[in-house]
Amino acid sequence: MKNITIILIIFVSFYGCIHYDIELNETYHKFNNDDENLIINYNYEVDQIITYKNQFNEEIHFKVTQNQRKKRGKWEGNWVTSSTFSHYYESKIIRLEIVENEANYGDEVVHYIFSKSYNKFKNGINFPIWNVNYFSFIDEIQEDVNLHLRDYNGITKVEMNINGHLFQKVITLNSGSDLLLSGSLGAMLPNSINKLYYDYEFGVIQFNDIDGKEWKIIYPN
């Protein structure tokens, strides 16, 4: 299934490039003020290393590969034979490789996705070492997510102090499983994470595994 996904990503990416260069005088759905409150505002920089350390002084490093906000085009119909332009929409995508994972492609990369397609705000996370297998995507198949945030956007956020830094808009996501998920695609790290702490201004600030290890952010200065 994942090999088929990779082929589709390549094809759709090529097809999308053909159409996204066409400028039409059509509707443009942009993020509004309410949406902005749900979008990460930390300024990730390409090649920046984000470090997480657990209680045993082990570290996992995320390397930023993309932080892009742009106007995109939405097409409808059969993308193999024909399609019809629908509208423009605003999108923000942040991608990070897990350095220790050594399988930095497709759904083995951390994604933060934010979109306003169809004038509806959507946001989600792909966390490749999550211990529950679930595949979805936002707008394009290469923008895969395994954690949708729609059910958390309206709930009360809490404060959390991690390594001396106060985060003020935090939610907790639980997988509901204490079992290890078999890995794939040559990834080095096990799919053992079953709890995430996500801050709406920064992203993932802590993740816990099924063995009780707690990986906490070393906030970048």
C-alpha positions as CSV (number, residue, x, y, z in Angstrom):
1,M,0.0,0.0,0.0
2,K,2.8,2.4,0.9
3,N,4.7,1.7,-2.3
4,I,1.5,2.6,-4.3
5,T,1.2,5.8,-2.2
6,I,4.7,6.8,-3.1
7,I,4.0,6.3,-6.9
8,L,0.8,8.4,-6.5
9,I,2.6,11.1,-4.7
10,I,5.1,11.4,-7.6
11,F,2.4,11.4,-10.2
12,V,0.1,13.9,-8.4
13,S,3.0,16.2,-7.7
14,F,3.9,16.3,-11.4
15,Y,0.3,16.8,-12.4
16,G,-0.2,19.5,-9.8
17,C,2.8,21.4,-11.1
18,I,1.2,21.6,-14.6
19,H,-1.9,23.3,-13.3
20,Y,-0.8,25.4,-10.3
21,D,1.0,27.8,-12.6
22,I,-2.2,28.8,-14.3
23,E,-3.6,32.1,-12.9
24,L,-7.4,32.5,-13.2
25,N,-9.6,35.2,-11.9
26,E,-11.4,33.0,-9.3
27,T,-12.3,33.0,-5.6
28,Y,-9.4,33.0,-3.1
29,H,-10.2,31.5,0.3
30,K,-7.8,33.0,2.9
31,F,-7.2,32.3,6.5
32,N,-9.3,34.6,8.8
33,N,-8.5,35.8,12.3
34,D,-10.1,32.7,13.9
35,D,-8.0,30.5,11.7
36,E,-4.8,32.4,12.6
37,N,-5.3,31.4,16.2
38,L,-5.1,27.7,15.2
39,I,-2.0,28.0,13.0
40,I,1.5,27.5,14.3
41,N,3.2,30.9,14.5
42,Y,6.7,29.8,15.5
43,N,9.0,30.7,12.7
44,Y,10.7,27.4,11.8
45,E,13.7,27.9,9.5
46,V,14.8,25.3,7.0
47,D,17.7,23.2,8.3
48,Q,17.0,24.1,11.9
49,I,17.3,21.2,14.3
50,I,14.6,20.8,17.0
51,T,15.7,18.6,19.9
52,Y,13.6,16.4,22.2
53,K,15.2,14.8,25.3
54,N,13.8,12.1,27.6
55,Q,14.4,11.4,31.3
56,F,17.3,9.1,30.4
57,N,19.1,11.9,28.5
58,E,18.4,10.3,25.1
59,E,17.7,12.7,22.3
60,I,15.7,12.7,19.1
61,H,16.2,15.5,16.5
62,F,13.8,16.9,14.0
63,K,15.3,18.8,11.0
64,V,13.1,21.4,9.3
65,T,12.9,20.9,5.6
66,Q,10.0,23.2,4.7
67,N,8.0,26.1,6.2
68,Q,5.8,27.5,3.5
69,R,2.7,29.6,3.3
70,K,1.2,30.2,-0.1
71,K,-1.7,30.6,-2.5
72,R,-2.7,27.3,-4.1
73,G,-5.2,26.1,-6.7
74,K,-7.9,23.5,-6.2
75,W,-9.0,21.3,-9.1
76,E,-11.9,18.9,-9.3
77,G,-12.8,15.9,-11.4
78,N,-10.8,13.0,-12.8
79,W,-7.2,14.1,-12.5
80,V,-6.1,11.3,-14.9
81,T,-8.1,12.5,-17.9
82,S,-9.6,15.9,-17.1
83,S,-10.2,18.4,-14.3
84,T,-12.0,21.7,-13.7
85,F,-10.5,24.6,-11.7
86,S,-12.5,25.3,-8.6
87,H,-10.9,28.0,-6.5
88,Y,-7.7,29.3,-4.9
89,Y,-7.0,28.7,-1.2
90,E,-4.4,29.6,1.4
91,S,-2.2,26.9,2.7
92,K,0.6,26.5,5.3
93,I,2.8,23.4,5.4
94,I,5.7,22.7,7.8
95,R,7.8,19.5,7.3
96,L,10.4,18.0,9.5
97,E,12.6,14.9,9.1
98,I,13.3,12.8,12.1
99,V,17.1,12.6,11.9
100,E,17.4,9.3,13.7
101,N,14.7,7.6,11.6
102,E,16.7,7.3,8.3
103,A,13.5,7.0,6.2
104,N,12.8,10.6,5.5
105,Y,10.2,10.4,2.7
106,G,6.4,10.0,2.2
107,D,4.5,9.3,5.4
108,E,7.8,8.9,7.4
109,V,8.1,12.7,7.7
110,V,6.5,14.9,10.3
111,H,3.9,17.2,8.7
112,Y,2.0,20.1,10.1
113,I,-0.8,21.0,7.5
114,F,-3.1,24.0,7.5
115,S,-5.6,24.7,4.7
116,K,-8.5,26.8,3.7
117,S,-9.7,24.9,0.7
118,Y,-13.5,25.0,0.0
119,N,-13.5,27.9,2.5
120,K,-13.2,25.5,5.4
121,F,-10.3,25.5,7.8
122,K,-8.5,22.2,8.1
123,N,-5.4,21.2,10.2
124,G,-3.6,18.0,11.0
125,I,-0.3,16.3,11.9
126,N,1.6,13.4,10.4
127,F,3.7,11.8,13.2
128,P,5.5,8.8,11.6
129,I,6.4,7.0,14.9
130,W,2.7,7.0,16.1
131,N,1.7,3.5,17.3
132,V,-1.7,3.4,15.5
133,N,-1.8,2.9,11.7
134,Y,-4.1,5.5,10.1
135,F,-3.7,7.2,6.7
136,S,-5.5,10.4,5.6
137,F,-4.5,13.6,3.8
138,I,-5.4,17.2,3.5
139,D,-6.0,18.5,-0.1
140,E,-3.2,16.4,-1.8
141,I,-2.2,12.8,-1.2
142,Q,1.4,13.9,-0.5
143,E,0.2,16.0,2.4
144,D,-0.6,12.9,4.5
145,V,-1.7,13.1,8.2
146,N,-2.4,10.5,10.8
147,L,-3.8,12.9,13.4
148,H,-6.6,15.3,12.5
149,L,-7.0,18.3,14.8
150,R,-10.5,19.3,13.9
151,D,-12.0,17.8,17.1
152,Y,-9.5,19.7,19.3
153,N,-9.6,23.2,17.8
154,G,-12.6,24.3,19.9
155,I,-11.7,22.7,23.2
156,T,-10.1,24.5,26.1
157,K,-6.3,24.6,25.9
158,V,-4.1,24.3,29.0
159,E,-0.7,25.7,30.0
160,M,2.4,23.4,30.3
161,N,5.9,24.3,31.4
162,I,8.6,22.2,29.7
163,N,12.3,22.6,30.5
164,G,11.6,26.2,31.7
165,H,9.5,27.3,28.7
166,L,5.8,28.0,29.3
167,F,3.4,26.9,26.5
168,Q,-0.1,28.3,26.8
169,K,-2.3,26.6,24.2
170,V,-1.6,22.8,24.7
171,I,-3.8,19.8,24.0
172,T,-3.1,16.1,24.6
173,L,-3.6,13.4,21.9
174,N,-3.8,9.8,22.9
175,S,-3.6,6.8,20.6
176,G,-5.7,4.6,22.9
177,S,-3.2,1.7,22.4
178,D,-0.3,0.4,24.5
179,L,1.0,-1.9,21.7
180,L,3.9,-1.5,19.3
181,L,3.0,-1.0,15.7
182,S,5.2,-2.8,13.2
183,G,7.5,-0.4,11.4
184,S,7.8,0.1,7.6
185,L,9.9,1.5,4.7
186,G,13.2,0.9,6.5
187,A,12.5,3.4,9.3
188,M,14.9,2.9,12.2
189,L,12.7,4.2,15.1
190,P,9.9,2.0,16.3
191,N,6.2,3.0,16.0
192,S,5.9,3.3,19.8
193,I,4.6,6.8,20.5
194,N,1.1,6.7,22.0
195,K,0.7,10.2,23.5
196,L,1.5,13.7,22.0
197,Y,1.4,17.1,23.6
198,Y,0.7,19.7,21.0
199,D,0.9,23.5,21.4
200,Y,-1.1,25.5,18.9
201,E,1.7,28.1,18.7
202,F,4.7,25.8,18.3
203,G,3.6,22.2,17.4
204,V,4.6,19.0,19.2
205,I,6.3,19.9,22.6
206,Q,6.4,16.4,24.1
207,F,5.7,12.8,23.1
208,N,5.6,9.7,25.2
209,D,6.1,6.0,24.2
210,I,4.6,2.8,25.4
211,D,7.6,2.1,27.7
212,G,7.1,5.3,29.7
213,K,9.8,7.4,28.1
214,E,8.9,11.1,27.9
215,W,10.6,13.1,25.1
216,K,10.4,16.8,25.9
217,I,11.2,19.8,23.8
218,I,14.4,21.7,24.4
219,Y,12.9,25.1,23.3
220,P,15.1,26.6,20.6
221,N,16.5,30.0,21.4
